[in-house]
Amino acid sequence: MKHLALFLLQAFLTGMVPSAFAGKSINIHLPDSPATLDWNGMVTNPEAPIIHLLQEGLYGFDPVTGKLVPQLAAGVKKSKDLKEYTFTIRKDARWSDGIPVTAHDFVDSWLRLLSPQSTSLYLYYLNDVEGARAYHQKEGLSADSVGIRAPDDRTLIVRLNRAVPDWEKIPTFWPFFPVRKDAIEKYGDLFWRPGVLLSTGAFVLESSEPGKKMTLKRNPHYPKGKSNIDQVEVVFDHDLKSAHERYLSGFFPYLQFPPPEVLSKLQSGKGVFQPPLYRNHMLVANARKYPMTVREFRAAVMRSIDTANLPLGREISLSAAKNMIASPLEGSGVQIVERADPIEAKRLLKASGVVVAKNFKIRIMTRMGEPFQGIGKRIQNQIQNALGFEVEVASLHPKEFSTYASLNEFDLIMVYWNAKVPEAFDFLLPYGGTSTNRRLQFDSPAFDRELELGILAPSREVAMKHFALAQKEFLVKERVLLPLVDEKATVLRSPKLKNLHFNFMGFPVLKDVILAD
């Protein structure tokens, strides 16, 4: 008994209290299991919610106020010309093994992200950093050529090619969370495995059953606050009906992904929580594959789709998109999407010169699950009814989707975008010429120019004008994109769960959550 008492006292003093003594456990549901938790690498939305439970960056956005707040940084100083940003790392910032977080960790992480071997889809977010693009594109360049350095453990200096207002918002995005160089050197690309992964966020990864669940424990070196949750069981289940039944039984204290038949009957009210979410769905033409190479044919297809009729019934999670910027961000209310016109669509089809033979068809690729398959089916019916040829919808698992999307075997592809930075320009960046995450096989110097002018505009009003002009290049002139719907988050929540929040990307924030008895 004496040894047990001494052990508990030591555990209490070091903050490493066993979970049986520290708090409660909750189960949460995600549809898809992660392929990797290497946040510098090729990470998609199945992985990102878990990464956000495990890691933090220099700054983040408060899920309640939406304001930019320091996380691992204590603050930032900007040069007058807005070309140099100096971040100070918090004195008390710690990894889950108790070692201090340093500025060198960020340098190591970002250079790894920029290396020529990097597979990251999000390199273009660092395009404004001096030497970043050249370092990625050419083997053998010195790391000193990149404008990222750490003169000491607590000072991180970033030099930019040009003046960029509020650049500190960029490293809030998960690829720019720090890594530990010693962990990479010791474990290589397996540094993120259970029992090995080092965390800076509220939780650490204790164990994993691939395809089934992951167990997260409280990070003993992260401020616990008022939460009484010590363990999170992340359960993966693509069957949304099954997940809903387990929510009703009390197994899940909240459900982020209600099945479509439940969503169609929901109304805002008790037990229904709608946190902010900046996400839209887009139809993208493969303009390098015939017949989508023909502008009039693309226009015929796009004008046959009535986006106002894509949300059905009382679906509170979807609303027709007006342009490429997701609601409720500034600029999202400008009507750029033209109304469907089946008569004009038939005229454009005839003018295209594309011969619609007996076996002619086009192929739309989308993800499995909802709302993807439901929207795809509605688009399929609209095109077939208006233009009279066959439309095939191929619905793929998210992992297969990413692979086949790169092969360009589709005519049209349905994509969705979560804002990585809660700004209007973030919904245009993925389609620009410098993006490393493009699904659009079409280059437009005019789009790139207007986007650039908008990002560097002296006022929000001027920025919105340039963003609107950029969108018209793709939506009206070239017809390579069609914004479909903006998606809202709809969460079912038990009254026993308090302080549950979600960030603007739709990922749960559980660090302050309380589960009542």
C-alpha positions in Angstrom: 0.0 0.0 0.0 2.9 2.3 0.8 4.4 1.8 -2.7 0.9 2.4 -4.3 0.5 5.7 -2.4 4.0 6.9 -3.4 3.3 5.9 -7.0 0.0 7.9 -7.0 1.6 10.9 -5.4 4.4 10.9 -7.9 1.9 10.5 -10.8 -0.2 13.3 -9.5 2.8 15.6 -9.2 4.1 14.8 -12.7 0.7 15.1 -14.3 0.8 11.5 -15.4 -2.2 10.2 -13.5 -3.6 6.9 -14.9 -6.9 7.3 -16.7 -8.8 5.2 -14.1 -8.2 8.0 -11.6 -8.3 11.0 -14.0 -11.6 11.1 -15.7 -14.1 9.6 -18.1 -14.0 8.1 -21.5 -16.2 9.0 -24.5 -16.8 7.3 -27.9 -16.9 9.4 -31.0 -17.7 8.3 -34.6 -15.9 8.9 -37.9 -16.9 7.3 -41.2 -13.4 6.5 -42.5 -10.3 5.3 -40.9 -7.0 7.2 -41.5 -4.3 5.9 -43.9 -1.6 8.0 -42.2 -1.3 10.5 -39.4 1.8 12.1 -41.0 0.5 15.7 -41.1 3.4 16.8 -43.3 2.4 14.2 -45.9 -0.6 13.4 -48.0 -3.4 13.9 -45.5 -7.1 14.1 -46.5 -10.2 14.6 -44.4 -10.4 11.1 -42.9 -7.1 11.8 -41.1 -7.4 15.5 -40.4 -10.0 15.3 -37.5 -7.7 13.0 -35.5 -4.6 15.1 -36.2 -6.4 18.1 -34.8 -7.1 16.2 -31.6 -3.4 15.4 -31.3 -1.6 18.4 -32.5 -1.6 22.2 -32.5 0.2 24.9 -34.5 1.6 28.4 -33.8 -1.9 29.9 -34.0 -5.4 28.6 -34.2 -8.9 29.9 -34.6 -11.1 29.9 -31.5 -14.1 27.6 -32.2 -16.5 29.9 -30.3 -15.4 33.4 -31.3 -13.7 32.5 -34.6 -10.9 34.8 -33.7 -7.2 34.0 -34.3 -5.5 33.0 -31.0 -2.0 31.9 -30.1 -1.4 28.2 -29.5 2.2 27.2 -29.4 3.3 30.8 -30.1 3.3 33.5 -27.5 3.0 36.2 -30.1 4.2 37.5 -33.5 5.9 40.6 -34.7 5.6 41.8 -38.3 8.0 44.1 -40.2 6.6 47.3 -41.6 6.9 46.0 -45.1 5.0 42.8 -44.1 7.7 40.6 -45.5 9.1 39.3 -42.2 7.2 37.5 -39.5 8.9 36.8 -36.1 7.1 34.3 -33.9 8.0 33.7 -30.3 7.4 30.2 -29.0 5.7 29.8 -25.6 8.0 29.1 -22.7 5.6 26.4 -21.3 4.9 24.7 -24.7 5.7 21.0 -24.3 5.6 17.8 -26.3 3.8 14.8 -24.8 7.1 13.4 -23.5 7.8 16.7 -21.6 10.5 18.1 -23.9 10.0 21.8 -24.8 8.6 22.7 -28.2 11.2 24.8 -30.0 11.4 27.1 -33.1 13.8 24.5 -34.6 10.9 22.0 -34.6 9.0 24.3 -36.9 12.0 24.7 -39.2 12.5 21.0 -39.4 8.8 20.4 -40.1 8.5 23.0 -42.8 11.7 22.0 -44.6 10.5 18.4 -44.5 7.2 19.5 -46.0 9.1 21.4 -48.8 11.6 18.7 -49.6 11.7 17.4 -53.2 10.4 14.1 -51.8 7.4 15.6 -50.2 4.0 14.3 -51.3 2.0 17.0 -49.6 -1.0 18.4 -51.5 -0.7 21.7 -49.7 2.8 23.0 -50.5 1.4 26.0 -52.3 0.4 27.6 -49.0 4.2 28.3 -48.5 4.6 29.8 -52.0 5.2 33.2 -50.5 8.1 32.1 -48.4 11.5 33.0 -49.9 13.1 30.1 -51.7 10.3 27.7 -50.8 9.2 26.7 -54.4 12.8 26.4 -55.7 13.8 24.2 -52.7 10.9 21.8 -53.4 11.4 21.7 -57.2 15.2 21.2 -57.3 17.3 18.6 -55.6 20.5 19.7 -53.8 19.6 23.2 -52.7 20.7 24.2 -49.3 18.1 24.7 -46.6 19.7 28.1 -46.0 18.1 29.2 -49.3 14.6 29.0 -47.7 13.4 32.0 -45.7 12.7 30.0 -42.5 15.2 30.1 -39.6 15.4 29.7 -35.9 18.2 31.9 -34.3 17.4 30.4 -30.9 14.9 27.9 -29.4 12.1 30.4 -28.9 12.4 32.5 -32.1 11.1 31.6 -35.5 11.7 34.0 -38.4 9.8 33.7 -41.7 10.9 35.8 -44.7 8.4 36.3 -47.6 8.9 37.2 -51.2 6.3 39.9 -51.0 4.1 41.8 -48.5 1.4 39.5 -47.3 -1.1 40.8 -44.7 -2.0 38.4 -41.8 0.4 35.6 -43.0 0.2 34.2 -39.5 -3.1 32.7 -40.5 -1.4 30.3 -42.9 0.4 28.1 -40.3 -2.9 27.4 -38.5 -3.4 24.7 -41.1 -2.3 21.1 -40.1 0.6 20.6 -42.5 2.4 23.3 -40.6 2.2 21.8 -37.2 5.7 20.9 -35.9 7.4 17.6 -36.0 10.3 16.3 -33.9 13.4 15.7 -36.0 14.7 13.1 -33.6 11.5 11.1 -33.9 11.8 11.2 -37.7 15.4 10.1 -37.5 14.6 7.2 -35.2 11.3 5.9 -36.7 11.3 7.3 -40.2 7.8 7.5 -41.8 6.4 5.4 -39.0 6.9 8.2 -36.4 3.1 8.6 -36.1 2.4 5.0 -34.9 0.7 4.4 -31.5 3.1 4.6 -28.6 5.6 6.5 -30.7 3.7 9.6 -31.9 4.6 12.8 -30.0 1.8 15.3 -29.5 1.5 19.0 -28.8 -2.3 18.9 -28.5 -4.8 17.7 -25.9 -4.4 14.0 -26.6 -1.9 11.3 -27.5 -2.4 8.2 -29.6 -2.3 5.2 -27.3 -3.4 2.3 -29.6 -5.0 1.5 -32.9 -7.0 -1.3 -34.5 -6.8 -0.5 -38.2 -10.1 0.1 -39.8 -11.9 -0.3 -36.5 -10.9 2.2 -33.8 -8.2 4.4 -32.2 -7.7 5.1 -28.5 -6.5 8.5 -27.5 -5.4 9.5 -24.0 -4.9 12.9 -22.4 -1.6 14.5 -23.0 -0.1 14.8 -19.5 1.8 18.0 -20.6 -1.2 19.8 -22.0 -3.4 22.0 -19.8 -6.5 20.0 -19.0 -8.8 22.9 -18.1 -12.2 21.9 -16.9 -12.7 18.8 -19.0 -13.4 15.5 -17.2 -12.5 13.4 -20.3 -9.3 11.4 -20.0 -9.9 9.0 -22.9 -11.4 9.2 -26.4 -12.3 6.1 -28.4 -12.5 7.0 -32.1 -14.8 4.4 -33.8 -14.7 4.1 -37.6 -18.0 3.0 -39.3 -19.0 3.8 -42.8 -22.5 2.6 -42.1 -24.2 5.9 -41.0 -27.4 4.0 -40.0 -25.5 1.9 -37.6 -23.8 4.9 -36.2 -27.1 6.6 -35.7 -28.5 3.6 -33.8 -25.5 3.6 -31.5 -26.0 7.3 -30.9 -29.7 6.7 -29.9 -28.5 3.9 -27.6 -26.1 6.4 -25.8 -22.9 4.8 -27.1 -22.0 8.0 -28.9 -22.7 11.2 -27.0 -22.8 13.1 -30.3 -23.2 12.2 -33.9 -21.6 14.4 -36.6 -22.8 12.4 -39.6 -26.5 11.6 -39.4 -27.7 9.4 -42.3 -29.6 11.2 -45.1 -33.0 9.9 -44.1 -32.5 11.4 -40.7 -31.1 14.6 -42.0 -34.1 15.1 -44.3 -36.5 15.0 -41.3 -34.5 17.2 -38.9 -35.4 20.6 -38.0 -33.3 23.1 -36.0 -34.1 22.7 -32.4 -33.4 20.6 -29.3 -30.7 18.1 -29.7 -29.7 19.5 -33.1 -26.5 21.5 -33.1 -25.3 23.5 -36.2 -21.7 24.7 -35.7 -20.1 26.9 -38.3 -18.7 25.0 -41.3 -17.1 26.6 -44.4 -17.4 23.8 -47.0 -18.7 23.7 -50.6 -19.1 21.1 -53.3 -18.0 21.8 -56.9 -18.4 20.0 -60.2 -15.2 20.1 -62.2 -14.8 19.4 -65.9 -11.8 17.5 -67.2 -11.0 20.0 -69.9 -8.1 17.8 -71.2 -10.4 14.9 -72.1 -12.7 14.9 -75.1 -15.6 15.9 -75.2 -14.9 18.2 -72.2 -12.2 19.9 -74.3 -15.0 21.6 -76.2 -16.1 24.8 -74.5 -19.7 24.7 -75.9 -20.1 21.1 -74.7 -18.9 22.0 -71.2 -21.3 24.9 -71.2 -24.2 22.6 -72.3 -23.6 20.3 -69.4 -23.3 23.1 -66.9 -26.4 24.9 -68.1 -28.5 21.7 -67.8 -27.9 21.4 -64.0 -30.3 23.2 -61.7 -28.3 23.8 -58.5 -31.3 25.2 -56.8 -32.9 21.7 -56.9 -29.9 19.7 -55.6 -30.9 20.0 -52.0 -34.1 18.1 -51.6 -37.0 18.6 -49.2 -36.1 19.9 -45.8 -32.4 19.1 -45.9 -31.0 21.6 -43.4 -27.4 20.6 -44.3 -27.3 21.8 -47.9 -28.1 25.1 -49.7 -27.6 26.0 -53.4 -24.2 27.7 -54.0 -24.1 31.2 -55.5 -20.4 31.1 -56.4 -17.1 29.4 -55.4 -16.9 31.0 -52.0 -18.7 29.0 -49.3 -21.4 30.6 -47.1 -21.3 32.4 -44.8 -17.9 33.9 -45.7 -17.8 37.4 -47.2 -18.3 37.3 -50.9 -20.5 34.2 -50.8 -23.7 36.1 -51.4 -22.8 37.3 -54.9 -24.8 35.4 -57.5 -22.4 34.3 -60.2 -23.8 30.8 -60.9 -26.3 31.1 -63.8 -29.7 29.5 -63.6 -30.3 26.3 -65.4 -31.7 26.6 -69.0 -32.4 23.3 -70.7 -33.3 25.0 -74.0 -30.0 26.9 -74.0 -28.2 23.7 -73.0 -29.6 21.9 -76.1 -28.6 24.8 -78.3 -25.0 24.7 -76.9 -24.8 20.9 -77.4 -25.7 21.3 -81.0 -23.3 24.2 -81.5 -20.5 22.1 -79.9 -20.3 19.8 -82.9 -20.0 16.8 -80.5 -21.7 13.8 -82.1 -24.0 12.1 -79.6 -24.1 8.6 -80.9 -26.1 5.7 -79.6 -23.5 4.5 -77.0 -22.3 8.0 -76.1 -22.0 8.7 -72.4 -20.0 10.8 -70.0 -18.7 9.7 -66.6 -19.0 11.6 -63.3 -16.7 10.5 -60.4 -17.7 11.2 -56.8 -17.0 9.8 -53.3 -19.1 7.1 -51.6 -21.5 8.2 -49.0 -23.6 11.3 -48.5 -24.2 14.0 -49.6 -21.9 13.0 -52.5 -23.9 10.1 -54.0 -27.2 11.8 -53.5 -26.0 15.0 -55.3 -24.4 12.9 -58.0 -27.6 11.0 -58.7 -29.6 14.3 -59.0 -27.0 15.8 -61.4 -27.0 12.5 -63.4 -30.8 12.8 -63.9 -30.8 16.5 -64.8 -28.1 16.1 -67.5 -29.8 13.0 -69.0 -33.2 14.6 -69.0 -31.9 17.9 -70.6 -29.4 16.5 -73.1 -30.6 13.0 -73.8 -27.4 11.0 -73.5 -26.2 8.6 -70.8 -24.4 9.8 -67.7 -22.6 7.3 -65.5 -21.8 8.0 -61.8 -18.9 6.2 -60.3 -18.9 6.5 -56.5 -15.5 5.6 -54.9 -14.1 5.1 -51.4 -12.2 8.3 -50.4 -8.8 6.5 -50.7 -9.7 5.2 -54.2 -11.1 8.6 -55.1 -7.8 10.3 -54.6 -6.0 7.7 -56.7 -8.3 7.7 -59.6 -8.7 11.5 -59.6 -5.0 11.7 -60.5 -5.5 9.4 -63.5 -7.9 11.8 -65.2 -10.2 9.0 -66.4 -13.3 11.0 -65.7 -15.3 13.6 -67.6 -16.6 15.4 -64.6 -15.5 15.1 -60.9 -17.4 16.2 -57.8 -15.0 17.7 -55.3 -15.5 19.4 -52.0 -13.4 21.9 -50.2 -13.1 22.7 -46.5 -11.6 26.1 -45.9 -8.0 25.6 -44.6 -7.9 29.3 -43.7 -11.3 31.0 -43.1 -11.0 33.5 -45.8 -12.7 33.9 -49.2 -9.5 33.5 -51.2 -9.0 30.0 -49.8 -11.9 28.7 -52.0 -10.2 30.0 -55.1 -6.6 29.0 -54.3 -7.0 25.2 -55.1 -8.0 26.0 -58.7 -5.1 28.4 -59.4 -2.1 27.7 -61.5 0.3 27.4 -58.5 -1.9 24.9 -56.5 -0.4 21.5 -55.8 -3.9 20.1 -55.0 -5.6 20.8 -58.4 -8.4 18.7 -59.7 -9.0 21.3 -62.5 -7.1 20.4 -65.7 -7.3 24.0 -67.1 -5.0 27.0 -66.9 -6.2 30.6 -66.9 -3.7 33.4 -66.5 -6.6 35.8 -66.2 -8.0 33.8 -63.2 -4.5 33.7 -61.6 -4.0 37.5 -62.1 -7.4 38.5 -60.6 -6.9 36.1 -57.6 -3.4 37.6 -57.0 -4.8 41.1 -57.1 -7.6 40.2 -54.7 -5.2 38.6 -52.2 -3.0 41.7 -52.2 -5.9 44.3 -52.4 -5.7 47.3 -50.1 -9.3 46.8 -48.9 -11.9 44.0 -48.6 -14.2 45.8 -51.0 -11.5 45.8 -53.7 -10.6 42.2 -52.9 -14.1 41.0 -53.4 -14.3 42.7 -56.9 -11.2 40.9 -58.0 -12.4 37.6 -56.6 -15.7 38.0 -58.5 -13.8 38.7 -61.8 -11.6 35.6 -61.2 -14.6 33.4 -60.7 -16.3 34.6 -63.9 -13.3 33.4 -65.9 -14.1 29.8 -64.8 -17.9 29.9 -64.2 -19.1 32.0 -67.1 -16.4 32.4 -69.7 -14.7 28.9 -69.7 -17.4 26.8 -68.0 -14.9 24.5 -66.4 -16.4 24.7 -62.9 -19.9 24.7 -61.4 -20.5 25.5 -57.7 -23.1 23.1 -56.5 -24.0 23.4 -52.9 -22.7 24.9 -49.6 -22.8 22.4 -46.8 -23.7 23.2 -43.2 -22.7 21.1 -40.2 -25.5 19.2 -38.5 -24.6 17.5 -35.3 -26.9 15.5 -32.9 -25.8 16.0 -29.4 -26.7 14.5 -26.0 -27.6 17.0 -23.3 -25.1 15.3 -21.1 -22.2 16.6 -23.2 -21.1 20.1 -22.5 -18.5 22.4 -24.2 -18.5 20.4 -27.4 -17.2 22.6 -30.2 -16.2 22.2 -33.9 -13.7 24.2 -35.9 -14.6 25.9 -39.2 -13.4 22.8 -41.1 -15.9 20.6 -39.2 -13.4 18.8 -36.9 -14.3 18.2 -33.2 -12.6 20.2 -30.5 -12.7 18.1 -27.4 -10.1 19.6 -25.1 -12.7 21.3 -22.9 -15.6 18.8 -23.2 -17.5 17.7 -20.1 -19.6 14.5 -19.9 -22.2 14.8 -17.1 -23.3 11.8 -15.0 
